[in-house]
């Protein structure tokens, strides 16, 4: 059996919580976990369990952290490790005896629920995106996750949906009981973003630029639409650049499109950046052209930095965040001309731009960790029952 070694926090007063996530590297869900952890450790004696030992986001000092595997570089590696991760979770639950186990993302959710069949622990899962859109057509692991989510999600003590749209999907398409699905938006650490926004971005970033932050995935994030929209705009705004922050599997395809449109001198592929707020606070407009979303963290962060935003009205996420273009401009999915038109409106209408800057900051206050954190604590305590009272 696996043996876990961890530093004790020295506290026996706070109720115990295991927080199970795939990793703390690179994605929106992982960043949300990192943002949430400092708040959770105030209310719980937290053990952070990583399926894969990868970290780019920070964790609180002296947090108990265990990793079940090293770096897993293929979907096949993730697939074959699932039984090991289930048994590792079982052992950790038996050691720590938590009141509840919270998990993020489908693979961790399924492992949480499978292990609860053995230990009987209360499992709270957080669904970040519509599972079918995320995993359809992605081989055996994708099919397994889709089948298992339909089979095991109803066993959860509580399901946290990051948006009302995701809640509708879980209740309507997956048959989950409405009373077991609670909407809690992803938190934003507003004070930290304000501090980070004061820093300068790296050298070589253009003076006047549009910004997109997200995983380079054309299927989901549709950077191809953003580049096409920018190509339209660049013909009228030759001093304008486009900065794409992020890494992902479609980077080569994006570079090829930039080359084919002769935009090499106007598009910057900035890669992974630790401080995106420094870009957001200086961008002319933040652009999100996603084909599907759950609750786009980068959009909320850009709004918190006072950057006017344009986002596609995909099935879940942006409309709930922006209203009917009340806090930013919504455009149809897969419509580069509409994206270009909305961006140009913000570039050329000074009073409109200032209005949406104020509206963005105003709306972002609703996502502050000081409001979202207590919602997580409430759901986790309710799921654990009287043992935490």
C-alpha angles and dihedrals in degrees: 000000000000118000118214123207120195141156114254116235088214093235124122095164102074117076114255122254131180113207110200119195133158093240142315096248134111111329141092095249091050091050090050090053090052091048092048098046099076089054096045094051089061091060103030142034093245130202112191111211118194121196087203125028099235123125134176097145122073128250129201118275116269092013112156106244129180128179122203097198141011121242113325109206102184141040088242090058090052091049098051092045095057095092090047091049091050092053092044089054091048091053093047092050091051091050098045100032094208124193089228141358116223119198136185127209130016101278093049090043092055092047089049092052095043092051090048088062086065102036101029092227121155110258124204114187130192119213113206102178142005103287097217094054090049101046111022112118094014101118131251095329091052092049091047092051092048093049094043094048091056091045101043108026092082087063093066118111087221136355121212113207116197092217140017088248092059089047090055090051093050094047098038102038103023098038097233117163108259093226090059096055117079126184115228118163122222112271126242122205096223098183093050091049091051091052093046092048090064092064121093119250118239120289115272097041109134123253095237118030149150115231137216123177120189148093110301096246117135093194092059110017098031098213086167089069091049092051092048090049090049090051088058092048096044091064088065099029104044093168091059123100134191121227118197113194117194145055131245149135096288099054092114092051090051092050090050092052091049089051094046090053092046091239098131092118094048105042122070120197097202097179122205114351126189093206112045092160090073087061096041095053091055103039121108092220135355112225127201117178100170122164089208136004142169103205111330108226094191091056091053091047092050089051091050088054090054095250115147110238141212118194137170119251095239121167099276136017118017099062090049089052099041102031115212091336088301097129099021139352121282122205133182119271117262094013112123092176091056091048091050091048093052093046091049090052090059092044095052105032106072096184091046091049092051090048093054092045089058093042092050093053091046094052094045090064088073090064098052116133089238088067101034097043096064090051091058091047091050094050093045093049092047091049092051091050129204093338088081096048 
